[in-house]
């Protein structure tokens, strides 16, 4: 084995001579390079070889290649022989590695990536070998075909054969079908559209378009994803006149196959915005048939322009017309969502024809409401539009009230409540709140919070009475989510009435299920905010911690830590030892160690620094 490595090292001598003569590296760096390569060569000649052994060598040689390239630029010299020698060795390493580890696709990808830069003429052969191992992955076929085509357009026959082989293994692959379609369409666009063959009947371009259509028809039989066909149409739009009949063929097929799909109507409407009016297409097909030439037989259009140029306003009108037809044929919320989202996108993205676009949006929202299929997010848009109008408040409330009959969701209630608050319609707000309280349960919490905020902002005596009633009702609720409202009530009493009243209410709420440590921490914060240290304050403060220890002392070590910190900073130092013993005896066994750790950390943090 040593003799073999010595022989390999001997082959590297010319490289070292070049490095020395061109002063690429210093003598010490060259000696280090010799030692490094000897170690790497030893690794790849041992009996138990791994991928990592090969990759270490490849990474080293790749870094060497990059270093020489950089020195080449800095010194302004050409070191092609040195670089070529290293690249050849890297390629050899990849080949040897892939003989042993052909199942690792990432190695093939790395080999191809390197070869594209260093030996592009070898890449096609590498892809062929990779496909024999990884032909089960459609991406392997598409990447191979795209490379062959981009490297040399004269490879088109080889590309076609490769993609046909891929389709034999993956007939339903969208990726392979799409790449095949794209390449053939590009070839057709470059073909002669005037030179006729076979007794002046068919042009070269038409022959190639027929091949594109064949790929499309094959995919139609195997692919059921509508998005795939949209992608084909978008590619056709890059060659608008040449692909008129092909577009017509695709549209007719998907209208038959996906007539009830909202996405189909959405795509057709957006084509109108881009200037591809369906009426232009139909007029062209009718003219072709009147001339005795069925459009299915003729994939290239004649010399006359098919697509008329229209103003943006007219394109929007045609787009809206398609959507209006769509919501009549496909009466679903999804269809209405697509229609309304398209109108909203128009209103955001177009600065000209603003009044017309806003009118289109308003009409769509109005019709969507009448359909009873409009989503709450679009009612939010409608509410915003009407809310910004001086006389739109009452109309907004009427529409949202009607919508609530068929969509009693939280979002719709929130929209209606917001509209009533904007109108300051207190009787209606209270009526809606009473209805929510009876029917929505814990889910209605955001509405409770909004109503409380409303009455607090009003501030008159009637509102204060309402507010007290609502807080009282909230405190009686047993849903855990309503603890937030209990805390809000304590803060309200403390700041708007008196601390005494807040303490009294806290004493009641502390005993009333559901129990929550959040309530007690809220009261602690309120007491702490007073900065008072008198005996009654300390007593009330301690009572909060005592409640927490009683109800949550088994599973909450932090309760005891906070209680001890209170006694240390504000209470009686002598109580700390007793609290520590209580904590250890009260906590569930799995929490005792956590308590001990937190207590030690708290003790260290509280210790005075010298």
Secondary structure, 3 states (H helix, E strand, C coil): CHHHHHHHHHHCHHHHHHHHHCCCCCHHHHHHHHHHHHHHHHHHCCCCCCHHHHHHHHHHHHHHHHHHHHHHHHHCCCCHHHHHHHHHHHHHHHHHHHHHCCCCHHHHHHHHHHHHHHCHHHHHHHHHHHHHHHCCCHHHHHHHHHHHHHHCHHHHHHHHHHHHHHHHHCCCCHHHHHHHHHHHHHHHHCCCCCCEECCCCEEHHHHHHHHHHHHHHHHHHHCCCHHHHHHHHHHHHHHCCCCHHHHHHHHHHHHHHCCCCHHHHHHHHHHHHCCCCHHHHHHHHHHHHHCCCCHHHCCCCCCCCCCCCCCHHHHHHHHHHHHHHHHHHCCCHHHHHHHHHHHHHHHHHCCCCHHHHHHHHHHHHHHHHHHCCCCHHHHHHHHHHHHCCCCCHHHHHHHHHHHHHHCCCHHHHHHHHHHHHHHCCHHHHHHHHHHHHHHCHHHHHHHHHHHHHHHHHHCCHHHHHHHHHHHHHHHHCCCHHHHHHHHHHHHHHHHHHCHHHHHHHHHHHCCCCCCCHHHHHHHHHHHHCCCCCCHHHHHHHHHHHHHHHHHHCCCCHHHHHHHHHHHHHCCCCCHHHHHHHHHHHHCCHHHHHHHHHHHHHHHHHHCCCC
